């Protein structure tokens, strides 16, 4: 793994991999959306409204998965000091925040006809809102320190912030078990799914598709951050050479 922490070696893999992830992700999302809208019946209780799960569930998955990746990147940054880990953390933060916001928005749209309200301060929705704020805080923190961190890395404080923020993930996961609320219980667990198989299979397509798109976005952002860092480093060397000549 240490070999791939080298930006040049990483770019040699990321550049050809990005378009594959992007195209495959779009195909899976399109197939899942088409199947979810046209090939499966509506839910017997919630009717057509339940079709939003094909976007809502992957968004929730990627909001939480994004912070998991961010925390792992922070851990690698703290232990091995690999600048590429910090680059990965910066790249993950924005798409992770966007999918968390999409999860909250689709959940509210789903909740209005189902519960009769756009918002309920229950454990699941509140902890997801906390995750959104955690992303916003991390982005603000790393943007503020960008000029001071070499190679696009993140500071020790930002890495610790990412690790501490991971405490919220098991709270999100278990919130519907720990607290009774309007939010339904866990639908998909290691023991199986409470969702009928006739409705479930398009979810697998959109889940894979959005995950691939997430990966493509992260790789594109990492490539851009590395390119920006190299331009900045080149400009600094040129400025230093000019000062030395004077």
Buried (B, 14 or more C-beta within 10 A) or exposed (E): EEEEBEBEEBBEEBEEEBEEBBEBBBBBBEBBBEBBEEEBEEBEEBEEBBBBBBBBBBBBBBBBBBBBBBBBBBBBBBEEEBBBBBBBBBBBBBBBBBBBBBBBEBBBBBBEEBBEEEBBEBBBBBBBBBBBEBBBBBBEBBEEBBEEBEBBBBBEEBBBBBBEBBEBBEBBBBBBEEEEBEBEEBBBEEEEEEBEEEBBBBBBBBBBBBBBBBBBBBBBBBBEBBEEBEEBEEEEEEEEEEEEEE
